[in-house]
Amino acid sequence: QFTVGAKNDFGFFSTANTLLYFNRGSDSFSLKAKANYVKHLDLTITECSRKSFSWEQVSQSGTGDIEYTVNSLTPGASYSIYIDNIFLKKGKPNDRGGLTFAINGGEKKIKILFQP
């Protein structure tokens, strides 16, 4: 169901429709992807920090949305979400540093940027 890759060392865990990506040696997930109606989701993490998090997604055989939760962000800070270099929306992480949003499947580049 899932394929994941990154430039840095990482760990991951998956169930039937959810993937958790752990950056380097982190004990808590950095990215969660929930894909209920997608047969296969391929993620390539290109950057993972509190100021910028970006990845590429390729999903196959599905029309549903993919729900992402980016974790370990600065609580209450403002972040901009871009899909294929086009501004989607602004968001603020919750008090635990998690920011959740959903996008449709397909081949896309996603980027989350800290906006001071």
Secondary structure as GFF3:
##gff-version 3
##sequence-region A 1 116
A	DSSP	beta_strand	2	6	.	.	.	ID=ss1
A	DSSP	beta_strand	10	14	.	.	.	ID=ss2
A	DSSP	beta_strand	18	23	.	.	.	ID=ss3
A	DSSP	beta_strand	31	34	.	.	.	ID=ss4
A	DSSP	beta_strand	38	48	.	.	.	ID=ss5
A	DSSP	beta_strand	52	62	.	.	.	ID=ss6
A	DSSP	beta_strand	65	70	.	.	.	ID=ss7
A	DSSP	beta_strand	79	83	.	.	.	ID=ss8
A	DSSP	beta_strand	86	91	.	.	.	ID=ss9
A	DSSP	beta_strand	99	104	.	.	.	ID=ss10
A	DSSP	beta_strand	107	114	.	.	.	ID=ss11
###
